């Protein structure tokens, strides 16, 4: 009988060790996860090791609870609740999402979706309300809000609407049950989602096929076989390595610190995720250093001192209303990390800053002393209080659009704002290849930014006025960014077309793809094309932006209602008129206008 008693006692000790091991892993994982918020946003060599460690501990924790679920669910040992599994899965979903933000690789975004989706389908948080815990209910609400963000980025609009409906019900339950002080904040979150969905729907696709996949605004995913290796001795082509996206427009809808323009443009710089099995639970941490050693489509080969790299997406920084100091820190760090034969893209969707005075002697001691790099005004990065300790309380910074308009006129802010950015501030960073896009009511301030270092340098500047028939951008985002994001959607928007049949949309998509290829070949064969464009056309993302810019210019300039040059975008260096106003481009606009029934709005080709 002593022997029969020893077996249960030994088993009990083993099971207790399992529980203790689980609790240690939970504690360690929570400690590491909490530390993520303290990591710098820039400089991968600073945050990469920490992410590696965090992924490692969550891999162990997830596998541990799977392997020992029976013991952990035993109420005599621990009594693992389903919502506790949900909390772990939710943390892993967050971890993948933050890693996507750090690396710009959409595969990690999709992994985040898989974990969030599994939580909902398996009902991990289903009985949270029964526990009568306000803390647990808040965790469930936050999970839903994060899931909505991921689905928005993956263009899963139908699922977003389902989640929104469920979240509305949960917020109602939460406020009625707990009478919380943050009830108004959750209603504000709901309203932000509703506004964002309404603003990001300039056209409606009619008669979509049942079960049709979401319309994608990203490039298709690629494999190694899609892009053959360059022959030995071939000239190394420029590649877009880094992108900084800045958003600060007071009137524009936003969600989760992404303005509508930022949300659209970040997708322009991404490929679709290479969807795998779609089964969460086989969680694997990323490679030790995906930025340096490759992973999920990233491959590096070291040949002597030369480093060649194949990458899925350029790395992005998303800066919502950054202070001037934050912006300059990110810009200088990005500049430092930019490798040879690589390009930095700076995109700004921001309110303008009006000029101070009428002088302008240029930057003292700079390479061009007579250039008005500050007197031309600029753009406003943020409306937050000044970081300057000597600023007076009467500082003109404001988040109120009406006050801003009164201070600067036409939505522009005073040029002496602490967080304003001027052309001269950007000039030092053109020592390396740069592609600058400014979507602002004062983009003209950057028109005369010179190329003083001889590196490839292109500026795309938005129109500074709009035809009367085009709605005030406001909540729905800027038309220029919309053209760079989705040419067909933008075309319909400026022509007042709100509903498009699926078959018509598909035909228009095929037409654009075909004609864009012809325009690209025309560009490449144009001898007068500036060398900067010649080099930037080698990168698929930059090539796509250049083609969409040409289309945007052609559409706006061909409209009968075009009031003049100020309503057109500007490119510096200028693109050849033989391309901008050529028969290929104008013919494309005419064909598309006929297809969509708006030919009467355009001048004939």
FENGI-V977246 format. One record per pair of residues at least 6 apart in sequence whose ideal C-beta (glycine too) atoms are under 7 Angstrom apart, sorted by the first residue. I is the first residue (numbers start at 1). J is the second residue. D is the distance in whole Angstrom. If there is no record, write none. Layout:
i & j & d
I & J & D
I & J & D
This chain:
i & j & d
15 & 71 & 5
15 & 77 & 5
18 & 68 & 5
18 & 71 & 5
19 & 72 & 7
19 & 77 & 5
19 & 78 & 5
21 & 64 & 7
22 & 64 & 6
22 & 65 & 7
22 & 68 & 7
22 & 72 & 6
25 & 57 & 7
25 & 60 & 6
25 & 61 & 4
25 & 64 & 6
26 & 61 & 7
28 & 57 & 5
29 & 57 & 5
29 & 58 & 6
29 & 61 & 5
32 & 53 & 6
32 & 54 & 4
32 & 57 & 6
33 & 54 & 6
33 & 91 & 6
35 & 50 & 7
36 & 54 & 7
36 & 98 & 6
39 & 46 & 7
39 & 47 & 4
39 & 50 & 6
40 & 46 & 5
40 & 47 & 6
41 & 317 & 7
41 & 330 & 7
42 & 317 & 7
42 & 329 & 7
42 & 330 & 5
42 & 333 & 4
43 & 333 & 5
44 & 291 & 5
47 & 102 & 7
48 & 289 & 6
48 & 291 & 7
51 & 99 & 6
52 & 285 & 7
52 & 288 & 6
54 & 95 & 6
55 & 95 & 7
55 & 285 & 3
55 & 286 & 6
56 & 285 & 6
58 & 91 & 7
58 & 92 & 5
58 & 95 & 6
59 & 283 & 6
59 & 284 & 7
59 & 285 & 5
61 & 88 & 6
62 & 88 & 6
62 & 92 & 6
62 & 283 & 5
65 & 72 & 6
65 & 85 & 7
65 & 88 & 7
66 & 281 & 7
71 & 77 & 6
72 & 78 & 5
72 & 80 & 4
73 & 80 & 5
82 & 124 & 5
83 & 124 & 6
83 & 125 & 6
83 & 128 & 5
83 & 136 & 6
85 & 124 & 5
86 & 119 & 5
86 & 124 & 3
86 & 125 & 5
87 & 139 & 7
89 & 115 & 5
89 & 118 & 6
89 & 119 & 5
89 & 124 & 6
90 & 119 & 6
90 & 143 & 5
92 & 115 & 5
92 & 283 & 6
93 & 112 & 5
93 & 115 & 4
93 & 116 & 5
93 & 146 & 7
94 & 146 & 6
96 & 108 & 5
96 & 111 & 4
96 & 112 & 4
96 & 115 & 7
97 & 109 & 7
97 & 112 & 4
97 & 146 & 7
97 & 150 & 6
99 & 108 & 5
99 & 286 & 7
100 & 106 & 7
100 & 108 & 4
100 & 109 & 4
100 & 112 & 7
101 & 318 & 7
103 & 290 & 6
103 & 291 & 7
103 & 315 & 7
104 & 270 & 7
104 & 313 & 5
104 & 314 & 6
104 & 315 & 5
104 & 316 & 5
105 & 296 & 5
105 & 312 & 6
105 & 313 & 6
106 & 270 & 5
106 & 271 & 7
106 & 272 & 7
106 & 273 & 4
106 & 313 & 7
107 & 273 & 5
107 & 274 & 6
107 & 296 & 5
109 & 150 & 6
109 & 153 & 6
109 & 154 & 7
109 & 273 & 6
110 & 273 & 4
110 & 275 & 6
112 & 150 & 5
113 & 150 & 5
113 & 154 & 6
114 & 278 & 6
114 & 280 & 4
115 & 280 & 5
116 & 146 & 7
116 & 147 & 4
116 & 150 & 6
118 & 280 & 5
119 & 125 & 6
119 & 143 & 7
125 & 140 & 5
125 & 143 & 7
128 & 136 & 5
128 & 137 & 6
128 & 140 & 5
129 & 137 & 7
129 & 173 & 6
129 & 177 & 7
134 & 178 & 5
134 & 180 & 7
137 & 174 & 5
137 & 178 & 7
140 & 170 & 7
141 & 170 & 6
141 & 171 & 7
141 & 174 & 6
141 & 186 & 6
144 & 163 & 6
144 & 166 & 7
144 & 167 & 5
144 & 170 & 7
145 & 189 & 6
147 & 163 & 6
148 & 160 & 6
148 & 163 & 5
148 & 164 & 7
148 & 193 & 6
149 & 256 & 5
151 & 159 & 5
151 & 160 & 5
151 & 163 & 7
152 & 160 & 6
155 & 214 & 4
155 & 215 & 6
155 & 216 & 6
155 & 217 & 7
156 & 214 & 6
157 & 214 & 7
160 & 197 & 7
164 & 193 & 6
167 & 190 & 7
168 & 190 & 6
171 & 186 & 5
171 & 187 & 7
171 & 190 & 6
174 & 180 & 7
174 & 186 & 7
175 & 183 & 4
192 & 255 & 5
193 & 255 & 6
195 & 253 & 5
195 & 475 & 7
196 & 253 & 5
196 & 255 & 4
199 & 253 & 4
199 & 260 & 6
199 & 475 & 5
199 & 476 & 5
199 & 477 & 7
200 & 260 & 6
202 & 476 & 6
202 & 489 & 6
202 & 492 & 7
202 & 493 & 4
203 & 489 & 6
203 & 492 & 5
203 & 493 & 7
203 & 497 & 7
203 & 498 & 6
203 & 499 & 7
203 & 500 & 6
204 & 498 & 6
204 & 499 & 5
205 & 500 & 6
205 & 502 & 5
205 & 505 & 6
206 & 499 & 5
206 & 500 & 7
206 & 501 & 5
206 & 502 & 7
207 & 501 & 6
207 & 502 & 5
208 & 502 & 5
209 & 502 & 7
216 & 272 & 6
217 & 267 & 5
217 & 485 & 6
217 & 486 & 5
218 & 267 & 5
218 & 270 & 5
218 & 271 & 6
218 & 272 & 5
219 & 271 & 4
219 & 540 & 7
220 & 271 & 7
220 & 272 & 6
221 & 271 & 5
221 & 272 & 5
221 & 273 & 7
221 & 274 & 5
222 & 271 & 6
236 & 341 & 5
237 & 538 & 4
238 & 341 & 6
238 & 342 & 7
238 & 343 & 5
238 & 433 & 6
238 & 456 & 7
238 & 535 & 5
238 & 536 & 6
238 & 538 & 6
238 & 539 & 6
239 & 341 & 7
239 & 342 & 5
239 & 343 & 7
239 & 539 & 5
240 & 314 & 4
240 & 343 & 5
240 & 345 & 6
240 & 539 & 5
240 & 541 & 5
240 & 542 & 6
241 & 314 & 6
241 & 315 & 7
241 & 338 & 6
241 & 339 & 6
241 & 342 & 4
241 & 343 & 6
242 & 314 & 6
242 & 315 & 5
242 & 334 & 5
242 & 337 & 7
242 & 338 & 6
242 & 344 & 5
243 & 269 & 5
243 & 314 & 5
243 & 316 & 5
243 & 345 & 4
243 & 347 & 7
244 & 317 & 5
244 & 319 & 7
244 & 330 & 6
244 & 331 & 6
244 & 334 & 6
244 & 346 & 5
245 & 262 & 5
245 & 265 & 6
245 & 266 & 6
245 & 316 & 6
245 & 317 & 7
245 & 318 & 5
245 & 319 & 7
245 & 347 & 5
246 & 319 & 5
246 & 322 & 7
246 & 327 & 7
246 & 347 & 7
246 & 348 & 4
246 & 350 & 6
246 & 381 & 6
247 & 259 & 4
247 & 261 & 6
247 & 262 & 4
247 & 320 & 5
247 & 349 & 5
248 & 321 & 5
248 & 350 & 5
248 & 351 & 6
248 & 380 & 6
248 & 381 & 6
248 & 382 & 6
249 & 259 & 6
249 & 261 & 7
249 & 349 & 6
249 & 350 & 7
249 & 351 & 6
250 & 351 & 6
250 & 383 & 7
250 & 399 & 6
250 & 401 & 4
250 & 404 & 6
251 & 401 & 6
251 & 474 & 5
251 & 475 & 7
252 & 259 & 5
252 & 260 & 5
252 & 261 & 7
252 & 475 & 6
252 & 477 & 6
253 & 260 & 5
253 & 475 & 5
254 & 260 & 7
257 & 320 & 4
258 & 318 & 7
258 & 320 & 7
259 & 320 & 7
259 & 349 & 6
260 & 477 & 4
261 & 349 & 4
261 & 439 & 7
261 & 477 & 5
261 & 478 & 6
261 & 481 & 5
262 & 318 & 6
262 & 320 & 7
262 & 349 & 6
264 & 477 & 7
264 & 481 & 6
264 & 482 & 7
264 & 485 & 4
265 & 347 & 6
265 & 481 & 6
265 & 484 & 7
265 & 485 & 6
266 & 316 & 6
266 & 318 & 7
267 & 485 & 7
268 & 484 & 6
268 & 485 & 6
269 & 313 & 6
269 & 314 & 6
269 & 316 & 6
269 & 541 & 6
270 & 313 & 5
271 & 312 & 5
271 & 313 & 6
274 & 297 & 7
286 & 295 & 5
287 & 293 & 5
287 & 294 & 7
287 & 295 & 4
290 & 296 & 7
290 & 298 & 6
293 & 300 & 7
294 & 300 & 5
296 & 312 & 7
297 & 312 & 4
298 & 311 & 5
298 & 312 & 7
299 & 310 & 5
300 & 307 & 6
300 & 309 & 5
301 & 308 & 6
314 & 541 & 6
317 & 330 & 5
317 & 334 & 7
319 & 327 & 6
319 & 330 & 7
321 & 382 & 4
321 & 383 & 7
321 & 384 & 6
322 & 381 & 6
322 & 382 & 6
323 & 382 & 5
323 & 384 & 6
323 & 387 & 5
323 & 419 & 6
324 & 381 & 6
324 & 387 & 7
324 & 418 & 6
324 & 419 & 5
325 & 387 & 6
327 & 381 & 5
327 & 421 & 7
331 & 429 & 6
334 & 344 & 6
335 & 344 & 7
335 & 429 & 5
335 & 432 & 6
338 & 344 & 6
338 & 432 & 5
343 & 433 & 4
343 & 434 & 7
343 & 435 & 6
343 & 539 & 7
343 & 542 & 7
344 & 432 & 6
344 & 433 & 7
344 & 434 & 5
345 & 435 & 4
346 & 434 & 7
346 & 436 & 5
347 & 437 & 5
348 & 379 & 6
348 & 438 & 5
348 & 439 & 7
348 & 440 & 7
349 & 439 & 5
349 & 478 & 6
349 & 481 & 6
350 & 379 & 4
350 & 380 & 6
350 & 381 & 7
350 & 440 & 5
351 & 379 & 7
351 & 380 & 5
351 & 404 & 7
351 & 411 & 6
351 & 412 & 7
351 & 413 & 6
351 & 440 & 7
351 & 441 & 7
352 & 377 & 7
352 & 379 & 6
352 & 411 & 7
352 & 412 & 4
352 & 440 & 5
352 & 441 & 4
352 & 442 & 3
353 & 377 & 5
353 & 378 & 5
353 & 379 & 6
353 & 380 & 5
353 & 408 & 7
353 & 412 & 6
353 & 413 & 5
353 & 414 & 7
353 & 415 & 5
353 & 417 & 6
353 & 420 & 4
353 & 442 & 6
354 & 377 & 5
354 & 408 & 5
354 & 409 & 6
354 & 412 & 4
354 & 414 & 7
354 & 415 & 6
354 & 442 & 7
355 & 375 & 6
355 & 376 & 6
355 & 377 & 4
355 & 415 & 6
356 & 375 & 6
356 & 415 & 4
356 & 416 & 6
357 & 375 & 6
359 & 375 & 6
360 & 372 & 3
360 & 375 & 3
360 & 376 & 7
361 & 370 & 7
362 & 368 & 6
362 & 369 & 5
362 & 370 & 5
362 & 371 & 4
362 & 372 & 6
362 & 373 & 6
363 & 371 & 7
363 & 373 & 5
363 & 424 & 5
367 & 452 & 4
368 & 450 & 6
368 & 452 & 6
371 & 448 & 7
371 & 450 & 6
373 & 422 & 6
373 & 423 & 5
373 & 424 & 3
373 & 427 & 7
374 & 422 & 5
374 & 424 & 5
376 & 423 & 6
376 & 445 & 4
377 & 415 & 5
377 & 442 & 6
377 & 445 & 5
378 & 415 & 7
378 & 420 & 5
378 & 421 & 5
378 & 422 & 4
378 & 423 & 7
378 & 445 & 5
379 & 420 & 7
379 & 421 & 5
379 & 438 & 7
379 & 440 & 5
379 & 442 & 6
380 & 413 & 5
380 & 417 & 6
380 & 419 & 6
380 & 420 & 5
381 & 419 & 5
381 & 421 & 5
382 & 419 & 4
383 & 397 & 5
383 & 398 & 6
383 & 399 & 5
384 & 397 & 7
385 & 395 & 7
385 & 397 & 6
386 & 395 & 5
386 & 397 & 6
386 & 418 & 4
387 & 418 & 7
388 & 418 & 5
391 & 418 & 6
396 & 407 & 5
396 & 414 & 5
396 & 417 & 6
397 & 417 & 6
398 & 404 & 6
401 & 411 & 7
404 & 411 & 6
404 & 413 & 5
405 & 411 & 5
407 & 413 & 6
407 & 414 & 5
408 & 414 & 5
410 & 441 & 6
411 & 441 & 5
412 & 441 & 6
412 & 442 & 5
413 & 420 & 7
423 & 445 & 6
423 & 446 & 5
423 & 449 & 5
426 & 436 & 7
426 & 449 & 7
427 & 449 & 7
430 & 451 & 7
430 & 453 & 6
430 & 455 & 6
430 & 457 & 5
431 & 453 & 5
431 & 455 & 6
432 & 455 & 6
433 & 455 & 5
433 & 456 & 4
434 & 457 & 5
435 & 458 & 5
435 & 536 & 6
435 & 542 & 6
436 & 446 & 7
436 & 458 & 7
436 & 459 & 5
437 & 460 & 5
438 & 446 & 5
438 & 461 & 5
438 & 462 & 7
439 & 462 & 4
439 & 478 & 5
439 & 480 & 5
439 & 481 & 5
440 & 462 & 6
441 & 464 & 6
442 & 464 & 7
443 & 461 & 4
443 & 462 & 5
443 & 464 & 6
444 & 461 & 7
444 & 464 & 5
446 & 459 & 6
446 & 461 & 6
447 & 461 & 6
447 & 570 & 6
447 & 572 & 6
449 & 459 & 6
451 & 457 & 4
456 & 532 & 4
456 & 535 & 5
456 & 536 & 6
457 & 532 & 6
458 & 532 & 5
458 & 533 & 7
458 & 536 & 6
459 & 572 & 4
460 & 549 & 5
460 & 569 & 7
460 & 571 & 6
461 & 569 & 6
461 & 570 & 4
462 & 478 & 6
462 & 480 & 4
462 & 569 & 6
463 & 480 & 7
463 & 556 & 7
463 & 566 & 7
463 & 567 & 5
463 & 568 & 6
463 & 569 & 6
464 & 566 & 5
465 & 566 & 5
465 & 567 & 5
466 & 479 & 7
466 & 567 & 6
467 & 559 & 7
467 & 561 & 5
467 & 562 & 6
467 & 563 & 6
467 & 567 & 6
469 & 561 & 5
470 & 479 & 6
470 & 494 & 6
473 & 479 & 7
479 & 490 & 6
479 & 493 & 7
479 & 494 & 6
480 & 552 & 7
480 & 569 & 6
482 & 489 & 6
482 & 490 & 4
482 & 493 & 6
483 & 490 & 4
483 & 548 & 6
483 & 551 & 7
483 & 552 & 4
484 & 545 & 6
484 & 548 & 5
487 & 512 & 6
487 & 548 & 5
487 & 551 & 5
488 & 505 & 7
488 & 508 & 5
488 & 509 & 6
488 & 512 & 7
490 & 552 & 7
491 & 555 & 6
491 & 592 & 6
492 & 500 & 6
492 & 596 & 7
494 & 555 & 7
495 & 596 & 7
495 & 598 & 4
495 & 601 & 6
497 & 596 & 6
497 & 598 & 6
504 & 595 & 7
504 & 596 & 7
507 & 595 & 7
508 & 592 & 6
508 & 595 & 6
511 & 591 & 6
511 & 592 & 6
515 & 584 & 7
515 & 588 & 4
516 & 547 & 5
518 & 584 & 6
519 & 547 & 6
519 & 550 & 6
519 & 579 & 7
519 & 584 & 6
519 & 585 & 6
520 & 543 & 7
520 & 547 & 6
522 & 579 & 6
522 & 582 & 7
522 & 584 & 6
523 & 529 & 6
523 & 537 & 7
523 & 579 & 6
524 & 537 & 6
526 & 576 & 5
526 & 578 & 7
526 & 579 & 6
528 & 576 & 5
529 & 576 & 6
530 & 573 & 4
532 & 573 & 6
533 & 546 & 7
536 & 542 & 4
536 & 546 & 7
537 & 543 & 5
537 & 546 & 7
549 & 569 & 7
549 & 571 & 6
550 & 575 & 7
550 & 579 & 6
550 & 580 & 6
550 & 585 & 6
551 & 585 & 7
552 & 569 & 6
553 & 568 & 6
553 & 569 & 6
553 & 580 & 6
554 & 580 & 7
554 & 585 & 4
554 & 586 & 6
554 & 589 & 5
555 & 589 & 6
556 & 562 & 6
556 & 567 & 6
556 & 568 & 5
557 & 568 & 6
558 & 586 & 6
558 & 589 & 5
558 & 602 & 5
558 & 603 & 5
559 & 601 & 6
559 & 602 & 6
560 & 601 & 6
560 & 602 & 7
560 & 603 & 6
579 & 585 & 7
583 & 605 & 7
586 & 605 & 4
587 & 605 & 5
589 & 602 & 6
590 & 599 & 7
590 & 602 & 7
590 & 604 & 7
590 & 605 & 5
593 & 599 & 4
593 & 601 & 7
593 & 602 & 5
